[in-house]
Each structure stands twice: as structure tokens, then as C-alpha cells.
Amino acid sequence: MAQPPVLLKDTKLMDVKLGQLPSWLAMRDFTPGGILGACRRGYDRYYNKYINVKKGGLGGISMVLAGYVVLSYIWSYSHIKHDRRRKYH
């Protein structure tokens, strides 16, 4: 039996074709509540996949730490860039 077609609004981002992307983005909720809900769902998915497991490892915590390191480097890049040694001719 064939599966019924999924509405574009209910389609995941990875399943959206490139031509459908603008109309898919137009259907998203960009209000503060919608953005907050999306962040909450993302946090819940991350927590349940990497942190709230029976036999956990360092994978989830190390990803958070790596993200923090990258974000800190991006925030301080303009300051670091001016501290480089320069060769004056």
C-alpha cells in the first residue's frame, strides 16, 4: 500500500527539495514564540539523544564543549587578529 503524500508544512528540512525551499520557509513560524519553541525542541532532541541515555559517554558533553570553544574563538577573533605578529618592511 502506498503512503499518503506528506504536506509540505509537515516535511522535514532534509526532505525538502531545493525548488520547494522558499515556500517551505514561508510556512515556518518566525515569531519569538515559534523561534523559542524550535530552540526548545532542538534542545530536547539533543538532550534525549546524547545526555539522557542508559550508557552515556563523553560524546554529548564534548560536543557542547567544542561548540563553546568555537563560539568563543569567533567572538574574540577581531581581538586576536590584531595581536598577531606582523612583519614590517
Buried (B, 14 or more C-beta within 10 A) or exposed (E): EEEEEEEBEEBEEEEBEEEEEEEBEEEEEEEEEEEEEEEEEEEEEBEEEBEEEEEEEEEBEEEEEEEEEEEEEEEEEEEEEEEEEEEEE
